[in-house]
Amino acid sequence: MKAISGEISDHMRREALDVLTMRWPRFYTFCERDRIKESFIDALAAQLKTESILLVQGHAVVAFVKDFDFSPMR
C-alpha cells in the first residue's frame, strides 16, 4: 500500500499537481490488480491521508487531491 501511495504522491510532487485523476481501468493497471475490494480502497485512502492526499471515487475516475485550499471560492 505504501508503495502505491508513494508513487501517487511522488508523481503529484514531480508534476506540481494539486489534483491527479485516473480512469478506473488505468487505476486497476496502476495498482496491478484485476479486482479492487473496498478494504483496499480504505487502506489506500488511509495511507494517502498521512501524506495529506484525499482519494475520491467517482463513476468514471478516481481522483487524488491535495488536502489544502488550493482553489478557494471567491
C-alpha positions in Angstrom: 0.0 0.0 0.0 2.8 2.4 0.9 4.5 1.8 -2.5 1.3 2.8 -4.4 0.6 5.8 -2.2 4.3 6.8 -2.6 4.1 6.6 -6.3 1.0 8.8 -6.4 2.5 11.3 -4.0 5.8 11.4 -5.8 4.1 11.9 -9.2 2.0 14.7 -7.9 5.0 16.4 -6.4 7.2 16.0 -9.5 4.5 17.3 -11.8 3.4 20.1 -9.3 -0.2 18.8 -9.4 -2.9 19.7 -6.9 -5.2 17.1 -8.4 -4.5 13.8 -10.2 -7.2 11.8 -11.9 -7.2 8.3 -13.4 -9.9 6.5 -15.2 -10.9 3.3 -13.4 -9.2 0.9 -15.9 -5.9 2.9 -15.6 -6.2 2.8 -11.8 -6.6 -1.0 -11.8 -3.5 -1.3 -14.1 -1.6 1.2 -11.9 -2.3 -0.8 -8.8 -1.6 -4.1 -10.7 -4.9 -5.6 -9.7 -7.7 -7.4 -11.5 -10.2 -6.6 -8.7 -10.2 -4.0 -6.1 -12.1 -4.5 -2.8 -13.4 -1.7 -0.6 -10.9 -2.7 2.0 -8.1 -2.0 -0.5 -9.5 1.5 -1.2 -9.9 2.2 2.5 -6.4 1.2 3.3 -5.0 3.2 0.3 -7.1 6.2 1.4 -5.7 6.0 4.9 -2.2 5.8 3.7 -2.6 8.7 1.3 -4.2 10.7 4.2 -0.9 10.5 6.1 0.6 12.4 3.1 -2.3 14.9 3.0 -3.8 13.5 -0.1 -7.5 12.6 -0.4 -8.8 9.8 -2.5 -12.2 10.5 -4.2 -14.1 7.8 -6.1 -16.3 8.9 -9.0 -18.2 6.9 -11.6 -15.6 7.5 -14.3 -12.4 8.4 -12.4 -10.5 8.1 -9.2 -9.2 11.5 -8.1 -6.3 12.2 -5.8 -6.5 15.7 -4.3 -4.1 17.6 -2.0 -5.7 18.4 1.3 -5.4 22.1 1.3 -7.3 25.1 -0.1 -5.6 25.4 -3.5 -8.6 26.9 -5.3 -10.6 29.0 -2.8 -14.2 30.0 -3.7 -14.5 33.8 -4.3 
